[in-house]
Amino acid sequence: MFESLRQTGFCGEIEAEAALAPLTTWRIGGPAELLASPADEDDLARALAWADGEGVPWRVLGNGSNLLVSDQGVRGLVLRIRRVLDQLEFDGTTARAGAGLSFPALANACASRGLAGLEFAGGIPGTVGGAVIMNAGWHEHEFGNRVTEVRWLDAGGTVHSFNRKECRFGYRTSRFRSDRGVVVAATIQLEEGESGRIRSQTDMFVDSRKTNQPTHLPSCGSVFLKPPGDFAGRLIDACGLKGRRVGDIQVSPMHANFFVNLGRGSADNVLELVAEVERQVRDQFGVDLVREFEYWGGEEPSVRGDQVPDLLDE
Ligand SMILES: Cc1cc2nc3c(=O)[nH]c(=O)nc-3n(C[C@H](O)[C@H](O)[C@H](O)COP(=O)(O)OP(=O)(O)OC[C@H]3O[C@@H](n4cnc5c(N)ncnc54)[C@H](O)[C@@H]3O)c2cc1C
């Protein structure tokens, strides 16, 4: 596979049987059969066309901060977008950011320019692409409210542009969570503000996490979405599950919706603990918790560009 991808003219880095655990914030998971970091958008389109033509399953990796990779790893191609496609341009109060740019780096660049609107992003350790996919947010703040346009490559390598409405942003979701393709850039609308004030608000968002969340340990952030009218952490805590452990995965004693890796935690440990917490919360409160993180394991993603849903359905 390595040689076959290289022969297409793909010029980014390629690694076979590459460890994925260090590329996720949970520090969990087996290897990728092939890990490739495209050098630019053309390179990305080349890799997608190759995978489509060869019938190779493929997935996209941002900063791995909302992701659980199976202990067996994944077959096929993993396209790593972090730190590639990471350009950033400003035009007045508009920013155009590549999908591989770090989300906190974008927030910091906006603060430095006196542009307000992304202060909440300071402590969200994803990429811009991952933040689009997940509509990353913090309480009432959501990235989708700031995004005006998303540039997206479909599984066949064709470019599409979606306005905010077409992105179908929702609570920690967007159309891109199910559509097969790659977010390559986002256009973001900001507001003029005072740089010092924006910077101190950005810092405040980061600092408030340090007192409420176990940011010193590997995790994926919140394990479950917020159930209507309640908090997953409150329900888990009320079940007496803080500190509960399966192997080296623990329900954080600091914040019950964070499951931390104490060292040698596995994906199987996570899935077992998640299932137990779901069961107990359902039994005690009748609430079905919904998982926020993505899981790479089991079923392989569909591989053909012609399986992409109709893009003209707006
Ligand atoms: C300590 C901590 C705190 C967190 N706090 C928050 C928070 O306050 N709010 C919040 O919303 N989230 C939070 N998160 C979760 C996470 O940071 C966000 O969901 C983030 O947006 C994920 O981005 P990523 O680049 O890491 O995506 P990844 O985890 O790499 O990927 C997530 C999914 O998106 C897909 N994907 C990623 N990039 C692309 C792309 N360019 N094109 C197509 N598909 C892509 C992947 O295939 C995968 O399915 C937190 C996580 C941690 C570890």
The ligand as an SDF file (V2000), in Angstrom:
LIG
                    3D

 53 58  0  0  0  0  0  0  0  0999 V2000
   -9.2710   18.0290   27.8610 C   0  0  0  0  0  0  0  0  0  0  0  0
  -10.3180   18.1410   26.7740 C   0  0  0  0  0  0  0  0  0  0  0  0
  -11.2780   19.1450   26.8460 C   0  0  0  0  0  0  0  0  0  0  0  0
  -12.2590   19.2520   25.8390 C   0  0  0  0  0  0  0  0  0  0  0  0
  -13.1780   20.2500   25.9530 N   0  0  0  0  0  0  0  0  0  0  0  0
  -14.0970   20.3960   24.9660 C   0  0  0  0  0  0  0  0  0  0  0  0
  -15.0570   21.4660   25.0400 C   0  0  0  0  0  0  0  0  0  0  0  0
  -15.0890   22.2770   25.9610 O   0  0  0  0  0  0  0  0  0  0  0  0
  -15.9630   21.5700   24.0350 N   0  0  0  0  0  0  0  0  0  0  0  0
  -15.9670   20.7090   22.9740 C   0  0  0  0  0  0  0  0  0  0  0  0
  -16.8160   20.8610   22.0670 O   0  0  0  0  0  0  0  0  0  0  0  0
  -15.0870   19.6850   22.8910 N   0  0  0  0  0  0  0  0  0  0  0  0
  -14.1500   19.5150   23.8570 C   0  0  0  0  0  0  0  0  0  0  0  0
  -13.2540   18.4900   23.7750 N   0  0  0  0  0  0  0  0  0  0  0  0
  -13.3590   17.5050   22.6690 C   0  0  0  0  0  0  0  0  0  0  0  0
  -12.5400   17.8320   21.3980 C   0  0  0  0  0  0  0  0  0  0  0  0
  -11.4420   18.6550   21.7000 O   0  0  0  0  0  0  0  0  0  0  0  0
  -13.4090   18.4800   20.3140 C   0  0  0  0  0  0  0  0  0  0  0  0
  -14.4810   17.6390   19.9520 O   0  0  0  0  0  0  0  0  0  0  0  0
  -12.5830   18.8170   19.0570 C   0  0  0  0  0  0  0  0  0  0  0  0
  -13.3780   19.6070   18.2050 O   0  0  0  0  0  0  0  0  0  0  0  0
  -12.1190   17.5760   18.2940 C   0  0  0  0  0  0  0  0  0  0  0  0
  -11.1860   17.9880   17.2910 O   0  0  0  0  0  0  0  0  0  0  0  0
  -10.0080   17.0330   16.8110 P   0  0  0  0  0  0  0  0  0  0  0  0
   -9.2420   17.7410   15.7730 O   0  0  0  0  0  0  0  0  0  0  0  0
   -9.2200   16.5500   17.9750 O   0  0  0  0  0  0  0  0  0  0  0  0
  -10.8360   15.8510   16.1730 O   0  0  0  0  0  0  0  0  0  0  0  0
  -10.4880   14.3000   16.2030 P   0  0  0  0  0  0  0  0  0  0  0  0
  -10.6750   13.7790   17.5860 O   0  0  0  0  0  0  0  0  0  0  0  0
   -9.1900   14.0390   15.5580 O   0  0  0  0  0  0  0  0  0  0  0  0
  -11.6560   13.7360   15.2870 O   0  0  0  0  0  0  0  0  0  0  0  0
  -13.0000   13.7420   15.7100 C   0  0  0  0  0  0  0  0  0  0  0  0
  -13.8710   13.2940   14.5220 C   0  0  0  0  0  0  0  0  0  0  0  0
  -13.8100   14.2740   13.5020 O   0  0  0  0  0  0  0  0  0  0  0  0
  -13.2700   13.7130   12.3060 C   0  0  0  0  0  0  0  0  0  0  0  0
  -12.3840   14.7360   11.7250 N   0  0  0  0  0  0  0  0  0  0  0  0
  -11.4190   15.4580   12.3470 C   0  0  0  0  0  0  0  0  0  0  0  0
  -10.8960   16.3620   11.4980 N   0  0  0  0  0  0  0  0  0  0  0  0
  -11.5380   16.1910   10.3110 C   0  0  0  0  0  0  0  0  0  0  0  0
  -11.4690   16.8310    9.0360 C   0  0  0  0  0  0  0  0  0  0  0  0
  -10.6200   17.8420    8.7870 N   0  0  0  0  0  0  0  0  0  0  0  0
  -12.2960   16.3970    8.0480 N   0  0  0  0  0  0  0  0  0  0  0  0
  -13.1560   15.3680    8.2530 C   0  0  0  0  0  0  0  0  0  0  0  0
  -13.2770   14.7320    9.4450 N   0  0  0  0  0  0  0  0  0  0  0  0
  -12.4880   15.1420   10.4630 C   0  0  0  0  0  0  0  0  0  0  0  0
  -12.5200   12.4610   12.7180 C   0  0  0  0  0  0  0  0  0  0  0  0
  -12.5110   11.5150   11.6740 O   0  0  0  0  0  0  0  0  0  0  0  0
  -13.3650   11.9990   13.8850 C   0  0  0  0  0  0  0  0  0  0  0  0
  -14.4780   11.2810   13.4150 O   0  0  0  0  0  0  0  0  0  0  0  0
  -12.2700   18.3480   24.7690 C   0  0  0  0  0  0  0  0  0  0  0  0
  -11.2900   17.3450   24.6940 C   0  0  0  0  0  0  0  0  0  0  0  0
  -10.3260   17.2400   25.6660 C   0  0  0  0  0  0  0  0  0  0  0  0
   -9.2770   16.1620   25.5650 C   0  0  0  0  0  0  0  0  0  0  0  0
  1  2  1  0
  2  3  1  0
  2 52  2  0
  3  4  2  0
  4  5  1  0
  4 50  1  0
  5  6  2  0
  6  7  1  0
  6 13  1  0
  7  8  2  0
  7  9  1  0
  9 10  1  0
 10 11  2  0
 10 12  1  0
 12 13  2  0
 13 14  1  0
 14 15  1  0
 14 50  1  0
 15 16  1  0
 16 17  1  0
 16 18  1  0
 18 19  1  0
 18 20  1  0
 20 21  1  0
 20 22  1  0
 22 23  1  0
 23 24  1  0
 24 25  2  0
 24 26  1  0
 24 27  1  0
 27 28  1  0
 28 29  2  0
 28 30  1  0
 28 31  1  0
 31 32  1  0
 32 33  1  0
 33 34  1  0
 33 48  1  0
 34 35  1  0
 35 36  1  0
 35 46  1  0
 36 37  1  0
 36 45  1  0
 37 38  2  0
 38 39  1  0
 39 40  1  0
 39 45  2  0
 40 41  1  0
 40 42  2  0
 42 43  1  0
 43 44  2  0
 44 45  1  0
 46 47  1  0
 46 48  1  0
 48 49  1  0
 50 51  2  0
 51 52  1  0
 52 53  1  0
M  END
$$$$
